[in-house]
């Protein structure tokens, strides 16, 4: 995956980050729940009667947001330079990693760090470190 630096605008990235932070803050303030995607999706695999509604609504919002965006502008087309097998393997590794880490980047990185959680700080540093190491090994050692 590459970043389209010619069309990258820091203001849109800043606005997107602010909206994610605002949404996560509203979610915890209004519902008392952390807006971690892995936890929301994991709860749908073994739902309880009391919390299936908000989880379905949350995921529906994730799907509906890009569709709503398309009403006003065209969606950017991501370019991913990897095969299907690599993407499936990477997705599975991320899924297993989020279960071992008791949360994903959104849960720990956005919500946990904003609550000054030491556990989330360690998890986020581990995510980032593993990502940096993986890219270094893939590009400079393996040559992919």
C-alpha positions in Angstrom: 0.0 0.0 0.0 1.3 3.4 -0.9 0.3 6.9 0.2 -0.8 9.3 -2.5 1.4 12.2 -1.3 0.3 14.5 -4.1 -3.3 14.5 -2.9 -2.5 14.1 0.8 -3.7 17.0 2.9 -2.8 17.2 6.5 -6.0 19.1 7.2 -8.2 16.3 6.1 -6.1 13.8 8.1 -6.4 16.1 11.1 -10.1 16.4 10.7 -10.5 12.6 10.3 -8.4 12.0 13.5 -10.4 14.6 15.4 -13.7 13.0 14.3 -12.4 9.6 15.4 -11.4 11.0 18.7 -14.7 12.8 19.1 -16.7 9.7 18.2 -14.7 7.5 20.6 -15.1 10.1 23.4 -18.9 10.3 22.8 -19.1 6.5 22.8 -17.5 6.1 26.2 -19.3 9.1 27.7 -22.7 8.2 26.5 -22.5 4.4 26.6 -19.6 3.7 28.9 -18.0 1.4 26.3 -14.7 1.4 24.5 -14.9 1.9 20.7 -12.4 -0.9 19.9 -13.4 -2.6 16.7 -12.0 -6.0 17.6 -14.0 -6.0 20.9 -17.2 -4.9 19.1 -16.8 -7.5 16.4 -15.7 -10.2 18.9 -18.8 -9.5 20.9 -20.9 -10.3 17.8 -19.4 -13.7 17.6 -20.8 -14.7 21.0 -23.6 -12.0 21.5 -25.7 -11.5 24.6 -29.2 -10.3 24.3 -28.5 -7.0 26.0 -25.6 -5.8 23.8 -26.3 -7.2 20.3 -28.2 -4.1 19.2 -25.5 -1.5 19.7 -22.9 -3.8 18.3 -24.9 -4.3 15.1 -25.6 -0.6 14.9 -21.9 0.2 15.4 -20.8 -2.2 12.5 -23.7 -0.9 10.3 -22.3 2.6 10.9 -18.9 1.5 9.8 -20.3 0.1 6.6 -22.7 3.1 6.0 -20.1 5.8 6.5 -18.3 5.3 3.2 -21.6 4.9 1.4 -22.7 8.3 2.8 -19.3 9.8 1.9 -19.9 8.8 -1.7 -23.0 11.0 -1.8 -20.7 14.1 -1.6 -17.4 13.0 -3.1 -15.6 10.1 -4.7 -13.9 7.6 -2.5 -10.1 7.2 -2.8 -9.0 4.0 -4.5 -6.5 2.2 -2.3 -3.6 0.6 -4.0 -2.4 -2.5 -2.2 0.7 -4.2 -3.6 0.1 -7.7 -2.1 -1.6 -10.9 -3.2 -4.7 -12.3 -1.8 -2.8 -15.0 0.2 -0.7 -12.3 1.9 -3.7 -10.2 2.7 -5.6 -13.2 4.2 -2.5 -14.2 6.2 -2.0 -10.6 7.4 -5.6 -10.3 8.4 -5.5 -13.6 10.4 -2.3 -12.5 12.2 -3.8 -9.2 13.1 -6.9 -10.9 14.4 -4.9 -13.3 16.5 -2.7 -10.5 17.7 -5.7 -8.4 18.8 -7.0 -11.3 20.9 -3.6 -11.8 22.6 -3.3 -8.1 23.1 -6.8 -7.8 24.5 -7.6 -5.2 21.9 -6.7 -3.6 18.6 -5.1 -0.4 17.5 -8.3 1.6 17.8 -9.1 0.3 21.2 -5.7 0.7 22.7 -4.3 3.5 20.5 -7.3 5.8 20.4 -9.3 5.0 23.4 -6.7 3.5 25.8 -4.1 6.2 25.3 -6.7 8.9 25.8 -7.6 7.4 29.1 -3.9 7.2 30.0 -3.9 3.5 30.3 -0.4 2.0 30.9 -1.6 -1.3 29.3 -2.7 0.5 26.2 0.6 2.4 26.0 2.5 -0.9 26.1 0.2 -2.5 23.5 0.4 0.5 21.2 4.2 0.5 21.4 4.2 -3.2 20.7 1.9 -2.7 17.6 4.1 0.1 16.3 7.3 -1.7 17.0 6.1 -4.9 15.3 4.9 -2.9 12.3 8.2 -1.1 11.9 10.2 -4.4 12.3 7.9 -6.2 9.8 8.3 -3.5 7.2 12.1 -3.4 7.7 12.5 -7.1 7.4 10.1 -7.4 4.4 11.7 -4.6 2.4 15.4 -4.7 3.4 16.0 -8.3 4.4 13.5 -10.4 2.3 13.2 -7.8 -0.5 9.5 -8.0 -1.0 
